Amino acid sequence: MIIPVRCFSCGKPVGHLWEDYQKRVKNGEDSEKVLNELGLERYCCRSLFLGHVDLIKKVAEFKH
């Protein structure tokens, strides 16, 4: 639903990087370049960002 605060595998704090990553990728930058510049070098952290689907807006539609 929302990006985790820490990487599930290694425990590195990654939650604070999500907004910057999302903004830069939407502006047309290459995701590999952005991940490198943000300091996400481990495969586990990179896969967390690349595989994340932001569903919070869809779930919020069903709130009572």
C-alpha positions as CSV (number, residue, x, y, z in Angstrom):
1,M,0.0,0.0,0.0
2,I,2.6,2.6,1.0
3,I,6.4,2.3,0.8
4,P,7.9,0.6,3.8
5,V,10.1,2.8,6.1
6,R,12.9,0.2,5.9
7,C,14.0,-2.4,3.4
8,F,12.6,-5.8,4.3
9,S,15.8,-7.7,3.7
10,C,18.7,-5.5,4.9
11,G,16.9,-3.0,7.1
12,K,18.3,0.2,5.4
13,P,16.0,3.2,5.8
14,V,14.4,3.8,2.4
15,G,11.0,5.4,3.0
16,H,12.3,9.0,2.9
17,L,13.6,8.5,-0.7
18,W,10.3,7.4,-2.2
19,E,8.8,10.8,-3.0
20,D,12.0,12.1,-4.6
21,Y,12.3,8.8,-6.7
22,Q,8.7,9.0,-7.8
23,K,8.9,12.7,-8.8
24,R,12.1,12.2,-10.8
25,V,10.9,9.2,-12.6
26,K,7.6,11.0,-13.6
27,N,9.7,13.8,-15.0
28,G,11.3,11.3,-17.4
29,E,14.6,10.4,-15.8
30,D,15.9,6.9,-16.1
31,S,15.0,4.8,-13.0
32,E,18.4,3.2,-12.9
33,K,20.1,6.6,-12.8
34,V,17.8,7.8,-10.1
35,L,18.3,4.8,-7.9
36,N,22.1,5.1,-8.2
37,E,22.0,8.8,-7.3
38,L,19.8,8.1,-4.3
39,G,22.3,5.6,-3.0
40,L,20.2,2.5,-3.4
41,E,22.9,0.0,-4.5
42,R,21.7,-3.3,-3.0
43,Y,19.4,-5.5,-5.0
44,C,16.9,-5.8,-2.2
45,C,16.4,-2.1,-1.8
46,R,16.2,-1.5,-5.6
47,S,13.6,-4.3,-6.0
48,L,11.5,-2.7,-3.2
49,F,11.3,0.6,-5.3
50,L,10.9,-1.1,-8.7
51,G,8.2,-3.5,-7.6
52,H,6.2,-1.2,-5.5
53,V,2.6,-0.4,-6.6
54,D,1.1,2.6,-4.8
55,L,-2.5,1.5,-4.0
56,I,-3.3,4.0,-1.2
57,K,-5.6,6.1,-3.4
58,K,-7.6,3.1,-4.6
59,V,-8.0,1.8,-1.1
60,A,-9.1,5.2,0.2
61,E,-12.1,5.1,-2.1
62,F,-13.6,2.3,0.1
63,K,-13.2,4.1,3.4
64,H,-16.4,4.3,5.4
